[in-house]
Amino acid sequence: MTSQAAYVVEKAVGHEKENIKQDVANYEGIGDPNERMKALVWQGKQKVEVVEVARPRILEDKDAILKVTGTTVCGSDLHLLHGSVIQMNKGDILGHEFCGIVDQVGPGVKNVKVGKRYVAAFQITCGECFYCKQKLSSQCEKTNSNRTAKAMYGSQSAGFFGYSHFTGGFAGGQAEYVRVPIADANLLEIPDGVPDEKALYLSDVLPTAYNAVKDTAVYPEDQVAIFGAGPIGQMAGVFALGEGASKVIFVDTEPRLSAISGRWPAEHKDKLEVIDYKKLSFGVTNKETVVSKLKEMCGGRGPDVAIECVAGEYAKGWMHWLEMSLGAETDTSEILNEMIEGVRNYGRAGVTGVYVGYTNHFNVGSLMQRGIRLIGNGQAPVMKYWEGLLSKIQQGDLDPTQMLSHRFRIDDIDKVYYKFDSKEDNIQKVFVETRFSFPRAEGTPELTTL
């Protein structure tokens, strides 16, 4: 991170420290003191815990209180666990993917009805600004006033549920209840016949994976490399097939590669290939690399498209690990360089995994000389896609349960974080139930008790 950038960020952070402390102190004060609920809270780096907190109440006319019937753990939640996202405070309620039944609405809510089922987008849209009118809801100009984000990025993006004060400080939905601001714009009604186990993932993972494919642009007969075989990578592969991709190559390691192979649509097994980067990076001869392997698998030139579904916090080599430990950078450029060098000349590389700030050793020469299109996919604009994706679910053209590996209770969600982080039990995507959840949908995983 340059000294100038560090100064700008430090100055902005200083302005906000007191505001953030007050936000956390208010979590209890703005709730209903007479009613309690279970919620997962951040207790510090590498520590989350299920505790009892005050149930949220209506604060603004356009608010709704959602009784949570389903939530989940996202790979990006692990960045909070690791402490790699700034402005987390002890007691913050986590969770940005959830669905449920509306329990209360404010007097300004017009369309959302008490007693009906809804899924919330992970981002919070005002519905009225320049970006929201174009359904680019993740870039809302009104729901996140964080100065640090504006200083780092040039302008801030939308507020997010349960994802630090850097994204607005909104309490999340890994809880039994959650307050949803501007409810008419931020809740999508779930039709009868669509179970929570399918609707829940319209909150993030499905629109994020779809946006990665559409925004990076996958065309018929393209060969596509996907870095990261987690839920978003898996669904990006499925959506790439839907765009006519002739080959999908997953770059990851075990047990993720075996899990993705086991869940891959049977009719497209011939289009699936995998690269275990650890066998290349730590092999005896070390002559092969991810880049050379991609070239070999794609006619010597490399894939047409690479899509990054991992994140910038996972250093593979000692240099980036050291620089990140010392605060000399916030993100590693290793995977970005593998994508840029690996795709064919004039190929496309889309970045969907979370990158927080600054990186070093970025191969800008290869990017420029070979005409590579590097595309920051952004936080996916959920509202742009969720109605269309819901329609695909209703028509049977999209089955989100293909990535679903486990079902847990909210009481155990803290333990799920640690298992997910350590890649135990082949956890891919989970469904977390509360005391308000409906009976398990047929064909989805049985409850696992921890």
N, C-alpha and C positions, 0 to 999 in steps of 0.2 A: 504494500500500500504506500503510495507516495506521501511525502510529508505534507503537501498541500491538501490532499484528500483527507489524510488523518486529522489535520487541523479543523477542516470544515465539519467532519463528523463529530469530533470531540466537542466543538462549540455547540453544535445542535443538541448533542446528548445532554450537555450541561443544562440547557434550557428546559429539558423535559424530565429530568430526574424527579423533581418534586411532584410534577403532575402524575407521573406513573405511580409513585408511592401513594398518592391520594386515591388513584383509581383502585388499587388493590385494597386499601383500607375501606373503600366504599362497597366492595363486593358484599360484605355482610350488612352494611348500613342500608343499601338500597333493596335488600331482599325483605321477605316477610319474616319478621322475628318469631312469629308463632308457628311457622311451618318449616320443616327441614327436609333436605333431600340428600341423596348420595351423589357425589361428583368426584371425578378424578382431578386432582390438583398437582401442580408442579411444586416440588419442595426443594429444588436445587438441582445442580448438575448431576445426572445419572440417578435421580430419585423422583418418582411420582407415587402418589398414594390416593386411595379411595377414602374420602372423609365425609362427614355430614356438614353441610353448609345451609345457610338460609335459602329458601326457595325464592326464585326471582319473582318480581311483580311488575305490573304495567308501570312504565315510567313516562312514556310519550303517547300521544293520542293514537299514533299509527302502529303501536306495538301489538304483538300477540305473544301469549305464553303457550309454548308447545310442550305437551306431555310426551316425552321421548319413548318411542316404541322400538327403535333400532338405531344403533350407532356402530362405529367401527374404528379401527386403528389404521392410519395411513402411514406409508413409508416416510412421508415428510414430517410426521409427528416425532420420528426418531431424532430429527435435527433439534427439536426442542429438548428431548431427553438428554442429548449430548451437550447441550448448552451452546450450540453453534449459531443459534439465532439470538440476536441481541434483544435486550429489554424484556427479559422474562423476570418475573418477581415471584417469590414464594407465595403460594395461595392462588395463583392464576388457574382458572378452570379451563381445561383443555378440550379439544375435539372440534373438528370443522366439518364432519360428515354425520348427518343425523336426519331422521324422519320421525313423525309422530302424529298425535291427535291434538288439534287446537283446543286448549282448555279455557282460555280467556282472550278477549280482544279489546283494544282501546276504542274509544268513541269515534276515532277517525278512520277506522278500518272499514272498507266498503265491501270487498269481495270475499275475503277469507272468513269462513264460518266455523263457529264453535262446534266441535263434535266430528268434523271432517278430517280426513287424513291428508297430510302434506309432507313433501320433502323440501328441505331448505338447501339453497346454494351455499357453498362454503364462503363465498364473498358476499358483501352487502352492497346492494345497489340503491341509489337514490331514485332511479327511474326517470330523472329529469335532465341531467347534465348532458354535455356534448357526447360523451362516450356511451352513457346509458341509453340515449335515444337511438344509438346504432347497435344496441345489444352487445357492446363491448364492456360488459358489466365489471370485469376485473380491474378496469382502469377508472372507475367512478371517481369523480373529482370532489365529492362532498362527504364521503363516509370515513375518511381517514385523514386527520389533520396533523399527523406525525411529522415533526420538523426534521428529524434525523433521516427519515426515508427521502424526504425532498432534497436534503443536502447531499445524500449519497447518490441518488438516481437522477436528479434533475427535476423530477416531480414525483409525487407519491402515487401509489395505486390505491385500490379500494380497501376498505376495512374487511378483515376476515374474522370469522368466529374462531375463538380459542387458539390464536396463533401469535401471541405476544403483543406488547404495546406498540411495537414497531408497525403492526398492522391494525392499530386502532384500539387495542385493549378490550375487545368484546369477549365476554364470558362464552365458553364453548359448550358443545352438546354431548360430551362424554359425561352425561349427568341424567337425572330423572326428569328435569325440567330445564327449559332454556327460553330466554327472552329473545324474540326475533323482531328487530326494528323494521319499520316500513314493510309490514307484513304483506301487503298486497303485491309488492314488487319482488319479494324475496322468498315466497313460498309457492310451490307448484302442487296443485291438487293431484292426489294419487287415485286413479280410477279403480272402481271395483274390478276384481279379477287380476290385479297386479299386486302380488304380495310384497311386503316390506323388504324381503330378501332380494327382490329385483329393483324396487324403486329407490332404495337407500343410496345406491351407487350413482344415481343421477346427480348427487350432491357434489361430486368431485371426480372420481376415478374414470368414469365413462366419458364425460365431456373433456377431461384433460387428455385422455388417450386419443380421442377423436380429433381434438384440436391439434395435437402433435402431428397427426397424419395429414389433416387437411391444410394446416398452416405451412408445414414444410413442403407439402405437395408430393403425393405419391401418384404416379400415373400407371396405366396398364403396362404390364411386362417389366416394370421396375424391379430391380433387386434391392432389397432393403435390409440394412443392418440396424439392429436395435440393441443399444447398450443398456443392459438391466432387464432381467427376466422376472421382475416383480409384477404386481397386478397391473400397473399402468403400462409396463412394457408388454405384458401378455395381451392386453386389450388393444394396444397400438398395433401389435402383430395381426390380430384378428381384423382390425379396421383396414390395415394395409392390404390384406387379402381381399377385402371388400372393394378396394379401389383397383384391384386387378394385378397386384404384385405377383411376380413369377417365382420369387424366392424371398424367404425371411430368415435372416441369420441372427440368432441371439448371442450376445457376448456377455458372459457372466461366469459363475463357477458353481460348484455343487454346494448345497443340494438344489439350488434354484433351477439348474439346467435339466435335471431329472424331473423336477416338478412340472416345468413348462412342457417337456416332451410328453408327460403323462396326460396333460390337459389339452394338448393341441388337437384341433378338429381332425377326426380320423380321415375325412375326405381330402385333407390337405397335408398329410404326412410327408408326401414327396416334395413339398415346398419348404420344409423345415430343416434348417441346419444350425449347429451350435458351435461356439468357440469357448473353451474353458481357458480364460486368460491366465489363470494360475499355473496351468501346465506349460504355458508358453513363457511366462515371466520368470518362473523358478525352475525351468527345466535344466537338465544336465548340460546340454550344449548351448542352450539359449540362443540358437540361431534364428528361430522363428519368433515373430512378434505378432500382435493383433493385426497390425497394418499389413504385414507380408501375407498373413493367413487370409485376410479379406481379399487381397489382390488375387491370390491363388484360387479362391472359391468363386471368384467372379470374372473369369476370363482374362486375368492379368491386369485389368484396369481398375477393379474395385467396384463396389456397389454404387448404384445411382443415388441412393439416399442413405443417410445415417440419422438415427433419432436417439437422443440421449434421454434416458429415463432413470437416471441414478441420482446425481447431485454432485456438488463440487466439494463436499467435505471429506471424501474418501481418498486419501493419498495412497498411491501404489508404491512409490519410491521414497527413499529416505530423505531426499532433498526437500520435496514438498511437505513431507511430514514434519521436518524440522522447521521449515519456514512458517507453517501454520501454527506450530506449537509456540513459536516466538512472536507471533502476531505480525510477521512480515507479509503475509497474505491471508485472506479469509477463505479462499477456494483454490483447489488444484486445477491446473489446466491439462492434466494428463489425458483424460478421456476426450476432451475437446480436441487436442492435438491428434489423437488416434482417429477421430472421426474425420478431421480435415485432411489428414494425410492418407486415410484409408479409402475415401470415396474417389470415384473417377474424376478426371478433370471436368470442371463445370458441374460437379455434383452438388448435392444439397445436404446440409447438416442442420438439424433442428434441435434446439436445446429446451427441454421440458423439465428436467430435474432442477431442483432448487439450487440456485447460486446466490449467495448473500451479498458479496461485495467485490473484492479485487483478487486478481491472480497474477502470477509471474510466469515467465518462460513460455509465453503463448506464441505459437508458430504463425505469426502474421504473414511471413514470407510465403509459405505454402498457400495460405488463404488467397493472397493477392496474385501470385504468379500463376496459379492453376485455376483461378477464376471460381473458387469455391463460394457458394452461397451459404453464409452462416446466418441462421435465423433464430432469434430469440422468440420462442413460441409464447412467452409470457405466461402469467397465471391464466389458465383457460377461461374465456368468457362463458360461463355456464349457461347464462340465459340465451345465448345465441344458439345453443344446441339442444337444450334439455327437452324441449317439446318434440323435436324430431326423433331423438333417441328414445323417448317414451313411446312414441308411435311404433318404432321398430320392435320394442319389447312387446307391445300389445299384439303386433302382427306375427310374432314368433320369429322375426328375423334377427333378433339379438337376445342372447341369454346371458345375463351378467353372472348367473350362478356358476358358470364354468370356471370362474377364478376363485370361488368360495371354497375354503378348505376347513374351517372350524366355526363353531358357535360357542360363545362364552356368556357368562353373566356379568353384569356391570360390576358386581362385587369383586371380580377377578381381573378387571381390566388393567390394573397396575402390573400384575404378573404377566399379562399378555404382552405388554410393552417389552419386558425383559426377554421373553421367549422370542418375540419377533426380532428383536435386536440381535440376538445370538443365533438366529436362524434355526431354532429348535423345532422339532416335530413337523417340519415341512410346512410351516404356516405360510400361506399365501395371502388370502384376503379373509377377514373374519366378519362374522355378524355378532354383535354384542346386544343381548336382550336386557330389558329392565323389567320391573314388576308389572309394567303396563303392556308388555309385548303380547302379540297374538301367538297362537300355537304355531309351531314350526311348519313352514311350507313343505309340502311333499317334495322329495328329491333333494333337499338341502341337508347339510351335516347335522348330526345329532349333537346335543349339548355335551360339551366337555367341561367337567368340573375340576378346578385346580386346587 
